[in-house]
Amino acid sequence: MRVLVVDDEAALADLVAAGLRRHAMAVDVAYRGDEADELLAVNDYDVVVLDRDLPGLHGDLVARGVAERRSPTRILMLTAAGGLDDRVGGLELGADDYLAKPFEYAELVARVRALGRRSAPPSPPVLRSGDLVVDTNRQLATRRGLDLGLTTKEMMVLAVLLRADGRVVSAEELLEKAWDVTVDPFTTVVRVTMSKLRRKLGAPDPVRTVPGRGYQLEAVAPSRSAGAP
């Protein structure tokens, strides 16, 4: 899931972003409304966590811009104004959900996840290919029933490959879905992460490198029990 956090309280925005990243989300941050509007115009986000009272461009106008572009991005309004009129006003502007400050962090994560499921085609929380299983809710990846000990980023990359269902995934797509906008597009981070992931996946290697195109997760045969023919 790719998320944009927008809040002029930099400490809060950074704290929210850091927490969402721990839940295997690629997160960008903006501290002004005009910055957020520019990012929303050029990047595909599943969810934007949007403060309403922003400098540069009011949060209401940012939300209106998302609606006018007919973007699939879902909007979670996050603001100190929690009265009924404020909630109704935000929803009428195109927000999909509303959460007043102060908030419980677990609730924020749950709401972001719920909105993310609505912004994209349905995807099961548990992804499988033979004896390879990724539980995205528990952030657990196993093969032959053994915990692979993946880092958050390795988990995100593997989930993208599993969701591709055999389609070749380019390095650019992996950068877009598993990293934020601060990453250098010419970096070797995808190749390095993929190398570490493959070592942890073990043999036989289920990831195929397609020269000039990207990576493909080949069908993993289910493991056989001892003594099976």
Buried (B, 14 or more C-beta within 10 A) or exposed (E): BBBBBBBBEEEBBBBBBEBBBEBBBBBBBBBBBBBBBBBBEEBEBBBBBBBBEBEBBEBBBBBBBBEEEEBEBBBBBBBEBBEEEBBEBBBEBBBBBBBBEEEEEEEBBEBBBBBBBEBBEEEEEEBEBBBBBBBBEEBBBBBEEEEBEBEBBBBBBBBBBBBBEEEBBBBEBBBBBBBBBEBEEEEEBBEEBBEBBBEBBEEEEBBEBEEEEBBBBBEBEEEEEEEEE
